[in-house]
Amino acid sequence: MKISCDVIRDLLPLYVEDMLSNDSKNIVDEHIEQCESCRDELKKLSGDEVHSCAVNQIENKSIYDSLNKIRKRISFKIQITVLISVIFTAIVAVGAWDYYDNHRIYMPYKEAKIKWVKDSMQTSEKYRDVNQVISTDGKSLIIVLNRTHRTSNDSSYSDRVIWKGPNREYSYEDKNGEEKLANIEEVYYMSSDAWERYKEREVLIYNIPQDEFNLERYKREFNVVKRNSKLIWTKSNGFIG
């Protein structure tokens, strides 16, 4: 049975896709052996198929490359994010620890529970430091206890001396930088307002200044802090806390 070229050409796309039955494939094979025109058409279709596959491969490779670049960018962003998070966490941790361990907190006189034992001032309360400020004439002494958040969580300890008393030598440097023995006649404990001023003005934190300008500032600030502090001991009356 003679099959027309039109019928064969209708079958060629299915032939190229290998979707024909064996009988139909045999018919196409027999026809293209004898028909140069249909044989050329088959070559064109086969070439288009190869080209289509190549295009698909290129497109797939392009998609893969694009996805790979996106993955790398996302991975880099994740790494940067993680690094920044680690650095930020470390900074916060260091800052929190510094605040916990070093931030000085004023200890009110009632909480300090100062007592007089064997000619000295002592306390069994937990504290970090004792700040002491002496007048330029060596006769008045202002003290204050401070603590940190860490101090509050430390284990308790036995009584500690915060001032050795009038019978022990207490030396200081005068305005000329010379070391002298103090003759303490009165001792005060800073109030919270006096503590804030003491920290803010700073001039009282260091030794007695040797230059006239800062020396006058020192005297002035000392008197202000003294007026805002509690008298707890005098040479004539002893401990009156």
C-alpha positions in Angstrom: 0.0 0.0 0.0 1.4 3.3 -1.1 1.6 5.9 1.7 1.6 9.5 0.7 4.3 11.9 1.8 1.8 14.0 3.6 0.9 11.1 5.9 4.6 10.3 6.5 5.4 13.9 7.3 2.5 13.8 9.8 4.1 10.8 11.4 7.7 12.0 11.4 7.5 14.1 14.6 6.2 11.0 16.4 8.9 8.9 14.7 11.6 11.3 16.0 10.1 11.2 19.5 10.0 7.3 19.3 6.3 7.3 19.9 5.1 5.1 17.0 4.2 1.5 17.1 6.6 -0.9 15.4 4.3 -1.3 12.4 4.1 2.4 11.9 7.8 2.8 12.3 8.4 0.1 9.6 6.1 2.0 7.3 8.0 5.2 7.8 11.4 3.5 7.4 10.3 1.9 4.1 9.1 5.3 2.8 12.1 7.4 3.7 14.4 4.8 2.1 12.7 5.6 -1.2 11.7 9.3 -0.7 14.5 11.8 -0.5 12.1 14.6 0.3 10.8 12.9 3.4 14.3 11.8 4.3 15.4 15.5 4.3 12.4 16.4 6.4 13.4 13.8 8.9 17.0 15.2 9.1 15.6 18.6 9.8 13.3 17.3 12.5 16.2 15.2 14.0 18.4 18.3 13.9 15.8 20.4 15.6 15.5 17.8 18.3 19.2 17.8 18.9 19.2 21.6 18.9 16.3 21.5 21.4 18.2 19.2 23.7 21.3 21.4 23.5 19.2 24.5 24.3 17.6 22.7 27.2 21.0 21.6 28.5 22.3 25.2 28.2 19.2 26.5 29.9 19.5 23.9 32.6 23.2 24.8 33.1 22.3 28.5 33.2 19.6 27.8 35.8 22.0 25.7 37.8 24.7 28.3 37.7 22.2 31.0 38.8 21.0 28.9 41.7 24.5 28.1 42.7 25.4 31.8 42.7 22.3 32.5 44.8 23.2 29.7 47.2 26.7 31.1 47.5 25.4 34.6 48.1 22.9 33.3 50.7 25.7 31.3 52.3 28.0 34.3 52.5 25.2 36.4 54.0 24.5 33.7 56.6 28.2 33.6 57.5 28.3 37.4 57.8 25.1 37.4 59.9 26.5 34.7 62.2 29.8 36.5 62.5 28.1 39.8 63.4 25.8 38.0 65.8 28.8 36.4 67.5 30.7 39.7 67.8 27.6 41.5 69.0 26.9 38.8 71.6 30.5 38.9 72.8 30.4 42.7 73.1 27.1 42.5 75.1 28.5 39.8 77.3 31.7 41.7 78.0 29.7 44.9 78.7 27.3 43.0 81.0 30.1 41.4 82.9 31.9 44.7 83.3 28.7 46.3 84.6 28.1 43.3 86.9 31.7 43.3 88.3 32.8 46.9 88.2 29.8 49.2 88.4 30.0 50.8 91.8 26.8 51.0 93.8 26.4 53.4 96.8 25.9 51.6 100.1 23.7 53.6 102.5 24.9 54.0 106.0 22.1 51.9 107.5 23.1 49.0 105.2 26.8 49.4 105.9 26.1 48.5 109.6 29.3 50.0 110.8 30.4 49.3 114.4 33.2 50.2 116.6 35.4 47.3 117.6 38.8 47.6 119.4 39.5 51.2 118.5 38.6 50.7 114.8 35.5 50.9 112.5 34.4 47.5 111.1 31.6 45.9 109.2 30.6 42.4 108.3 28.5 43.6 105.3 29.8 42.7 101.9 31.3 45.6 100.0 33.7 46.2 97.2 35.7 49.3 98.2 36.1 51.9 100.9 36.4 55.4 99.5 38.1 57.9 101.9 38.6 61.6 101.4 40.7 63.7 103.8 40.6 67.4 104.4 43.6 69.5 103.5 44.5 70.1 107.1 44.3 66.4 107.9 41.6 66.7 110.6 38.4 65.6 108.8 37.9 62.2 107.1 34.9 61.3 104.9 34.3 57.6 104.1 31.8 55.6 102.1 31.4 52.0 101.2 30.4 50.8 97.7 29.6 47.5 96.2 28.9 45.9 92.8 26.2 43.4 91.7 28.9 40.7 92.0 29.7 41.7 95.5 26.0 41.2 96.5 26.3 37.6 95.4 29.6 36.9 97.0 29.7 34.6 100.1 29.7 36.4 103.4 32.9 37.0 105.3 34.0 38.0 108.8 34.3 41.6 110.1 36.6 43.9 108.0 38.3 47.1 109.2 37.2 50.1 107.2 39.1 52.7 109.4 41.9 51.8 111.8 41.0 54.5 114.2 42.8 57.5 115.8 45.5 55.3 117.4 46.9 54.1 114.1 49.0 56.2 111.8 47.0 57.6 108.8 49.3 59.4 106.4 48.4 61.6 103.4 50.2 63.9 101.0 49.6 67.6 101.6 49.4 70.3 99.0 53.2 70.3 98.6 53.3 66.6 98.0 54.9 65.9 101.3 53.7 62.9 103.3 52.2 63.8 106.7 50.5 62.1 109.5 46.8 63.0 109.9 45.4 64.1 113.2 41.8 63.0 112.6 39.3 64.8 114.8 36.0 63.8 113.0 34.8 61.1 110.6 31.8 61.4 108.3 29.9 58.9 106.2 28.7 60.2 102.7 25.0 60.5 101.9 23.7 59.4 98.6 23.7 63.0 97.3 27.3 63.5 98.5 28.3 60.2 96.8 26.8 61.4 93.4 28.7 64.7 93.7 31.9 62.9 94.7 31.7 60.8 91.5 30.6 63.6 89.3 33.2 66.3 90.3 36.1 63.8 90.5 38.5 66.2 92.1 38.1 64.5 95.5 38.8 61.1 94.0 42.5 61.8 93.7 45.1 63.0 96.2 45.1 66.6 97.5 46.1 68.8 94.5 49.4 70.7 94.5 48.3 73.6 92.2 46.3 76.5 93.7 43.4 76.3 91.3 42.6 72.6 91.9 43.4 73.0 95.6 40.7 75.6 96.0 38.3 73.3 94.1 39.2 70.4 96.4 38.6 72.5 99.5 35.2 73.7 98.2 34.0 70.3 97.1 35.2 68.7 100.3 33.1 71.2 102.4 30.0 70.6 100.2 30.3 66.8 100.5 31.0 67.1 104.3 27.9 69.2 104.8 25.9 66.5 103.1 27.4 63.6 105.1 26.6 62.0 108.4 29.0 62.6 111.4 29.7 59.2 112.9 32.8 59.7 115.0 34.6 62.6 116.9 37.8 62.6 118.8 36.0 64.0 121.9 33.0 61.7 121.8 34.2 58.6 120.0 31.8 56.5 117.8 28.4 58.1 117.6 27.1 56.4 114.5 
